[in-house]
Amino acid sequence: MKLDNVSFSFQSAHPIIQNVSADIQPGSILSIVGPNGAGKSTLLKLMAHQLKPTSGKIKIDDRSIDQMSNLQRASEIAVVNQQNNLYEDMRVIDVVKMGRLVKHHLLSTIEDKEVLPFLEMTNVSDYAYRGMLQLSGGQRQRVWIAAALAQEPYYLLLDEPTTYLDIRYQSELMAIIRNLHQTQKITIVMILHDINQAFKISDRLLFIKNGRLIASGKPIQFYDEQLLSRVFQTSIHIVKIPGYGPYIIELPSN
């Protein structure tokens, strides 16, 4: 996927995204990081074609995504939003079957055995026939990811997947994402609120501030207190923790 000078604004309002260009390397994990209100979710929605750029292009294999049909885009890109609505207490397996509709015309033609592998990938097989409302937040998030995987996309977009999850479920979800990356060779683009998670799991980082791309590259390049302090507009310090490595902390203000 390639972003070519992408900008976005609502009508005549001030641009939310301004002239962002980036190459997303196939098979990589890319995390978009930056302060609240920087435009991270808007940028992800542009990649998912949930919003259309005011100017610039987003391309896959030199083809603009706005020239693709809905079915073609769904075969290339799957997205898991920060919040997902349920209008009834659907069974887990039926939610994942909805993701599989990319390959079928009717939900009734999708057999259980066809989607069970996607439940296994996200460790929710044991809940296949439970209602979604019976699950914890972390379990539901894994089901939504399974539904996205059922599309068999090349790109999986995740908008703050660990939001509202406790430490245990955050850790479990990061482990699942690492495993998916290693076993399925899928390209993962996500927004992460926890910058230390982003540094540990990502192959590359995009730093966004005020809708602009500030920097991009490998995480090792950005263990830089001055850069991080400038991006997040707070005093950042980097410490080394035995058995973990560099850890980014915010220093308390005087």
N, C-alpha and C positions, 0 to 999 in steps of 0.2 A: 504494500500500500504506500502511496506517495501523496503527500499534501503539498500542493504547489501554490504558494502565496495566498493562502486561505484567509478570508476575513468574513465576519458575520456581525450583523446588527439587526435590531428590530426596527423596521421602517427607517425613520430618519434619526433614530437615537444614536448615542455615542457607541462606536464599535465595541462589541464584547470580545471578539477575536480579531486580531490585527496582523495580517500579513505573515501567517505561520507557514513555514515550509519545513518538511521533515520526511525522511525515508524510514519506513518501518521494515526492518529486515525480517524476511521470512524465517519462521521457526524460533523467533526470539521472544523474550518477555520484556515488554516496555512498560514502564510506569510513568504516569504523568503526575508531577508533584508541584506544589505551589501553595500560597496562602489561600484562605477562604475568599471567595469572590474573584479569584484570578481568571476564571473562565474554563476551568478544567472539565466540568461536566458538559458545558456547551461544546467544547472541542470534541469530546467523545460522542456526543449526539450528532455532530457533523460527520464523524467517521461512520456512524451507524445509519446515516441518511434519515435520522429523525428530524434533523434540521438541514436546510440547504444553504450553502455558502452564499453570502452577498456578492462575493467575488472570489476568484481563484477556483481551483479544481482539486478534487480528491480522486485518485486513480488507483485501480488494481490492474496490473499487467497492461499499463498504458491505455486503459479504458476507463473513462469517467464513470463513477458509480451512479450518477444521475441519468446515464444512458442505459442502465441495466433495468430489467423488469424486476418487480418485487420478488419473484421466484428466484431470479438469478442472484440478486443481492442476498437473499436468505441462504442460498447455497454457498456464498462466500463469507458472509458476516453474520455472527450471532451476538446478541447483546443481553447482558443481565443488568437491569437497572438497579438503582439503590433501593427502591421500593417497588414491589410487585403486587398488584391487586388480585384478590380472589373474590369472585362474586357468589361462590357457593363452596361448600366443603368438598372439593374434588379429591379423589384418590390420587396418591402420589403418581402411580403408574399412568393415570390419565393425563396428568399435567405434562409428563414427559412425552406422551404420545402426541400432544399438541405441537411440540417441537418437531416431531417426526412428519408433520403434515407437508413439509417441504418435499418429501419423497412420495406422497400419496395425495389422492383427491378427497378421500373420505376418512374420517377418524375411525369409522367402523371397520375399515379394511386393515388396520394396524393391529397385529397380534402382539400379545404380551411379550413373547420371546424376542421380538424384534427390538424392544427398547430396554430389556433387562441389562444388556451390557453397559448401557449408559448410566444406569443406576449403580452398577458395580464400580464404575470409574469414580463415582463420587461418594461411595460408601453409604448408600441409602437403600440397598437391596432389601434389608430387613424391614423397611417401612413401606414397601411397594404397594400394599393394599390398605394402608391406613389413610385416613383423611388428612389433608394438609393442616387443618386447624388443630390436629392432635400433636403436631410436631413443634419442637423448639425453633427459635429464630435461626440458629445455626444449621439445623437439619433442613429447614425450608430453603435456606440459601443454597445448600448443596443440591436440592431438588431442582431449583431454577437453573443451576449450572448444568445439571444432567439434561434438562429440556433443551438448553442451548446446544449442548454437545450432540443431541439427537439430530440436529440439523446437519451435522458433519461439516461444519464450516472450516474455512482456512484461517479465519480471524475470530477470536473470542474476545469481546469487549466487556469489561467488568467495571461498573461504576461504584467505587468504594465498597467492595464486597465484604469487608470486615466491620463496617459500621453497625452499631447496635449489638455486636457480638462480644461476649466476655473473652478473657485471655485464652481460655482452653479452646473455644471454638475458632478464635482467630488463628491459633497455632495449627489446629486440624485443617482449616481451610487452606492455609498457606502450604501445608504439606501436600494436599490434594492438587493444588495448582502446580506445584513443582513436579509432581508425578505425571500429571497430564502433559506438561511441557516435555518431559523426558520420554514418555511412552507414545504419545499421540503426535508429537512433532507439530503441535498446533501453535500458531502465533497468538500470543496473549498481550492485549493492551488493557491496562487498568489504571484507575485512579486509586491511590492509597493515601489515606489521611496520616498514617503512621510512617514517618519518613525513614525510620530504622528498618521497618519491614520492606519498604521500597528499595533501600540500598542493598539489603541482603538477598532479595529474591530476583532482582531485575538484571537483565543483560545490559539494558540501556535505560537512561532517564531523560525525560523532557521536563525542564523547569519552566513554568508558566507564571507570569506576573502581569497583572493589568491587561490580560488578553494577548500579551506578546511572549514569544519564545525567547527566554533569557539565555538558556544554554542547553546543550544536549550532548550525550556521550555516555561512556561507561561509568558506573558508580564510583570506581576507584579514583576517577578524575575529580570528584566533587566532595571529597572529605576536606573541605576548604571552609574554615570558619568565617572568613570575610564574605565569600560568595553566599553562603547559606544565611548569614546575618542580613545581607542586603536583600535577598529574595524574600525572606520571611519577616523582615523589618523588626527583628528582635535580636538580642545578644545570644549567639549560638557558640557552644563550646563542644569540642570533640574529646572524649576520654577513651582510654583503652581498657576493656574489661577482659580479664583472663578467661579463656575458653570461648569468648564471643568475638572479640576484636574491637574495632572502632565503634563507638556509640555516641550518637548526637543528642545533646541535651540543650534545653533553653535555660540560660542563666537568669536568675531572678533579677528584676529591675531594682535599682536603689530607691 
